Amino acid sequence: MRNQYALDNPEPLILIDSFENSGIAILFGVWFERSRLVDLKNSLILDMQKAFAEAHIEIPYPKLDIRIRESQRSDIPEGT
């Protein structure tokens, strides 16, 4: 898949950077015209999201539950 905002020369660079707790960190570099940075970034993200969905690849996201309880202590000043 070719991106319309990426330059052909030099070719894109893709490296596995590291293995993380929830996945693999991939370093992806592509050459582009400076004035097209936002266009390139947005279109690459959308292209990757579409390709992953078509290949039935799900990206794991860490989840965190936060529960807030009211304090029963009377010595805590309001607003803290």
N, C-alpha and C positions, 0 to 999 in steps of 0.2 A: 504494500500500500504506500503510495507516494503522497506527501503533503504538498499542497500548492505553494506554501510559504517557505518551505525548506529549499535551500540551495543544493544543487546536485554535486557541486565540488567545493570542498572535500566532502566525502561521503559521511553520513551519520556514524556516530560511535556509540556502541552499546556494550557496557561492561557490568558484570555482577560485582557489586561493591562489597557486600557483606551479607551474612546470614543473620537475621534478626529474630527476636522472640516470636513474632507473628508472621514472618514472611521473609522475603529476600529483597534487599535493597539493590536496585538497579540504577546505574548511572547512565544517563542518556544524553548525548550531546549532538546538536545539529547546528549547522551554519545557516544564517538568515540575514536579511537586510534589517538593520537596526530599527528602521521605521515600522517594521512588521512584527515586532516582538509580541505585542498583545494578540494580534491575529494568529500568529504561529502557536503561541502557548494555548490559547483557547481551542484552536482546531486540533492540536495534538491530543489534548485531554479528551475532547469529544470523540476523536478517532479511536483512541485506546479504549475508552469506555464502550463504544459500539463493538469493537473487535472482541473484547472480553465477553460481552453479553452474547454475541453470536457463537462464541466457542464455549459458552456455559461455564465461564471462569468467574468465580466469586472472590472478591477481595475481602479477607477477614479484617474486621475493625475491632480494636479492643473496646470493651464495654465496661462502664463503671457506674454502679448504682450509688447514689448519695441519698442518705436519709437524714433529715433534720428533725431533731427532737427539741421540744421546748424544755428549757432548763427549769428544774425544780428549786434551784438555789436562789435565795433572796439576796445574797451578798454580791451578785453580779450586777453592775450598773447598767441601766438601759442604754442601748446604742452600741454595745460591744459584742 
